[in-house]
Structure formats: structure tokens, C-alpha cells
Amino acid sequence: MHSWQSDDLSVLPDERAVMGDVAPRELIALADDEGNSVTVSVLGRDPRWSAGLDAEIVVRTPFVSGRIHLVLSASKLDSWADALNRLDAGEDVVWMEWDRGPSISLQLTGERDCPEVVVEDESGSMVTVRVPLVPPDDWIADHRQRLNQVMNHWVPMLSAPDPRS
């Protein structure tokens, strides 16, 4: 480790300069007027794996709230781009389904005849949370823009392809 580096690898001096102190954080931000939301936020570079981003999924509803840690790689971000394309074509998707961590399903017409986000943590807590919400009409375009901002900022800082994906 170089002497200029601290133990906190989440934001290095060069990262702050590139983004003018504002690094893109929210990869996914789905919410409705009822107080339901699901977000995926990038917290910084993963301190244990140089090709990963430290991130978290946060679920908030008037009934239940929770958060779970995950590590994002360039290949997971690419698979999110594929998921957005499939959603735009009218298909339901499951993102990170075959990974060792949590997965996120987006069902365009869920059990309550409205869109639902299902966050599942099969390998850890074994908890599944189903959040019905109606996103705004332009949510897919908004999420493509979020993805591009995250990828343009964070992916160049990652050191290697993800051997775990």
C-alpha cells in the first residue's frame, strides 16, 4: 500500500477531483407515493477485492425496512444493462440470480396487478421481501442514465475482470 492511501478506499483523492466531489451512488432508485422504495447504492470500492464495488440494497416500506450488503463487479453492471433492455421489451427480469448474494426481481405485473420488486437473500438470511410500487413512466431511461454514470465513474477504477461471476 502506498503511503498516500488510507484504509478507506471508498473515495481516493483522484476520484473526488474527477467528479467534482460528487461520485454517482444510486444505481437503482425505485419509489412510489406510498412510501415504498428499493435502492441499490454504490458505497465505494470494495476494500477486500480490487475488482469490486462495495454496495448495498435498501428496502423501505411503511411496514418493513432493511438493507443488505453486496459487491458489484463490471460484469454485474453489464448484466443490469441487459436486464434494463429486457424490461424495456416488456419482460420480467431477475438480476444477480445465480450469484452468491442477494438477487433482485422486477415483475412488471406482480401479484397485486402492479409492478413489484422482489429482493431475495436465499444464501444469507433466507428472507424475501416483495415491494409493490409503480415507478414513473420514464424509469427505464432514468436507470440507463444512472447505470452509465456509475459505469463511467467506477469501472475504470476496478483492477480486473470478475472471476466470480
C-alpha positions in Angstrom: 0.0 0.0 0.0 1.3 3.4 -0.9 1.8 5.9 1.8 -0.8 8.3 0.3 -3.6 5.7 0.6 -5.7 5.3 3.7 -7.6 2.3 4.9 -10.7 3.8 3.4 -10.5 3.0 -0.3 -14.1 4.2 -1.0 -13.1 7.6 -2.2 -9.5 8.4 -3.2 -8.3 12.0 -3.9 -8.4 11.4 -7.7 -12.0 10.2 -7.6 -13.1 13.4 -5.9 -11.3 15.5 -8.5 -12.9 13.6 -11.4 -16.4 14.0 -10.2 -16.1 17.4 -8.5 -16.7 15.7 -5.1 -19.9 14.0 -6.3 -19.5 10.4 -7.3 -22.6 8.7 -8.7 -24.0 6.5 -5.9 -27.6 5.3 -6.7 -27.6 2.6 -9.4 -31.2 1.8 -8.7 -33.8 4.1 -7.2 -37.4 2.9 -7.4 -40.0 4.6 -5.2 -43.7 5.4 -5.1 -46.0 7.9 -3.4 -47.0 5.2 -0.8 -43.5 5.3 0.9 -42.2 2.1 -0.8 -38.7 2.1 -2.2 -35.9 -0.1 -3.3 -32.4 1.3 -3.9 -29.1 -0.1 -4.8 -26.3 2.3 -3.9 -22.6 2.2 -4.6 -20.7 2.9 -1.4 -17.2 2.9 -2.9 -14.5 0.5 -3.9 -14.7 -2.8 -2.1 -11.8 -2.9 0.5 -11.3 -6.6 0.1 -11.4 -7.0 -3.7 -9.9 -4.6 -6.1 -12.2 -5.5 -8.9 -15.4 -4.9 -6.9 -17.6 -2.1 -5.7 -18.9 -2.1 -2.1 -22.7 -1.6 -2.4 -26.0 -2.1 -0.6 -29.6 -2.8 -1.3 -32.0 -0.8 0.8 -35.7 -1.6 1.1 -38.1 0.8 2.8 -41.8 0.5 3.2 -44.3 1.7 5.9 -44.3 -1.9 7.1 -40.7 -3.3 6.8 -37.3 -1.8 6.1 -33.9 -3.4 5.7 -30.6 -3.4 4.0 -28.1 -6.0 2.7 -24.5 -5.6 1.6 -23.4 -6.8 -1.8 -20.3 -6.5 -4.1 -20.8 -5.3 -7.6 -18.4 -6.1 -10.5 -18.2 -4.8 -14.0 -20.0 -8.0 -15.2 -22.9 -7.4 -12.8 -23.3 -3.9 -14.1 -23.3 -5.3 -17.6 -26.0 -7.8 -16.6 -28.0 -4.9 -15.2 -27.8 -3.2 -18.6 -29.2 -6.5 -20.2 -32.0 -6.6 -17.6 -33.0 -3.0 -18.4 -33.2 -3.9 -22.1 -35.4 -6.9 -21.3 -37.6 -4.8 -19.1 -37.9 -2.2 -21.8 -39.1 -5.1 -24.1 -41.8 -5.9 -21.6 -40.1 -8.9 -19.9 -39.8 -9.6 -16.2 -36.2 -10.0 -15.0 -34.1 -11.4 -12.2 -30.8 -9.6 -11.6 -27.9 -11.4 -9.9 -30.0 -14.7 -9.7 -27.1 -17.1 -9.9 -24.8 -15.1 -7.7 -23.8 -16.0 -4.1 -25.5 -12.9 -2.7 -28.9 -11.3 -2.9 -31.0 -11.1 -6.1 -33.5 -8.5 -7.3 -36.5 -9.5 -9.4 -38.6 -6.9 -11.3 -42.0 -8.1 -12.2 -43.9 -5.7 -14.5 -47.2 -7.1 -13.3 -46.9 -8.6 -9.9 -49.3 -10.4 -7.6 -51.3 -7.2 -6.9 -51.6 -6.2 -10.6 -48.9 -3.6 -10.3 -45.1 -3.7 -10.7 -43.2 -5.4 -7.9 -39.6 -5.5 -6.9 -38.6 -8.7 -5.1 -35.4 -8.7 -3.1 -34.3 -12.2 -2.1 -31.4 -13.3 0.1 -31.5 -17.1 -0.3 -27.9 -17.7 0.6 -27.7 -15.5 3.7 -30.7 -14.6 5.8 -33.1 -16.6 3.6 -35.5 -13.6 3.7 -37.6 -12.5 0.7 -39.2 -9.0 0.5 -41.9 -8.2 -2.1 -42.4 -4.5 -2.6 -45.3 -3.4 -4.9 -44.6 0.0 -6.4 -45.5 1.9 -9.5 -42.4 3.7 -10.9 -42.7 6.8 -13.1 -43.1 6.4 -16.8 -39.5 7.2 -17.7 -37.9 5.0 -15.0 -36.1 2.7 -17.5 -34.4 5.7 -19.3 -33.6 7.1 -15.9 -32.0 3.9 -14.8 -29.9 3.6 -18.0 -28.6 7.0 -17.3 -27.8 6.0 -13.7 -26.0 2.9 -14.9 -23.9 4.9 -17.4 -22.9 7.4 -14.7 -21.9 4.6 -12.3 -20.0 2.6 -15.0 -18.2 5.7 -16.4 -17.1 6.7 -12.9 -16.4 3.5 -11.1 -15.5 0.8 -13.6 -12.2 2.4 -14.7 -11.0 2.1 -11.1 -11.6 -1.6 -10.9 -8.5 -3.7 -11.4 -9.5 -6.9 -13.1 -12.5 -8.8 -14.6 -14.7 -10.6 -12.1 -13.6 -14.3 -11.9 -16.6 -15.0 -9.6 -19.4 -14.0 -12.0 
